[in-house]
Amino acid sequence: MEPRSESASQQWIDRMRHYLRVDPGGCWVAVGEDGDVVGFAMSQNRGGVWYLATYGVVTRCRGLGVGRRLMDASPAHADGRPGLFSSTVHPGATRRYRMAGFTLHPQMRMVGTVDRSTLPAVQGLREGRADDFAWMDRLDERVRGAGHGPDHAYMLERLRLVVSDDLRRGHFL
């Protein structure tokens, strides 16, 4: 696995700050004997769903039970909500999440430049706006059991939001 670029690292840090602001009760750190942070877990409650946003243990502390203790503590924040975890690039982490009882849902991340001349014309799409958040949450509730709530505004500031005028077709960021 390649390290994140500087800009991707900054985006990740900004997203973690958002999670800390919006739902700090779902965030934990593990501190080693020397006082250094050796692991973390960040989870969020959104409507009727709890999800693990990110989780990690520094390499030198893997296999020592740090991750297990973080994973044991994290679901307490769920307060009875079903858990969701959607993606990881680390195969050992996938096993750990499954052993922790998560139902795993794949996701895609596409990178590159699209040759728009090869795409068919799609009608009924437009730039999204803040006044789309309510119906987006209703759609998300039907599809995944909970809306994104306070995350929509955060994402709209940083990503391009395209929505369909046909509410059956959805939205994407």
Secondary structure, 3 states (H helix, E strand, C coil): CCCCCHHHHHHHHHHHHHHHHHCHHHEEEEECCCCCEEEEEEEEEECCEEEEEEEEECHHHCCCCHHHHHHHHHHHHHCCCCEEECCCCCHHHHHHHHHCCCCECCCCCCCCCCCHHHCCCCCCEEECCHHHHHHHHHHHHHHHCCCCCCHHHHHHHHCCCEEECCCCCCEEC
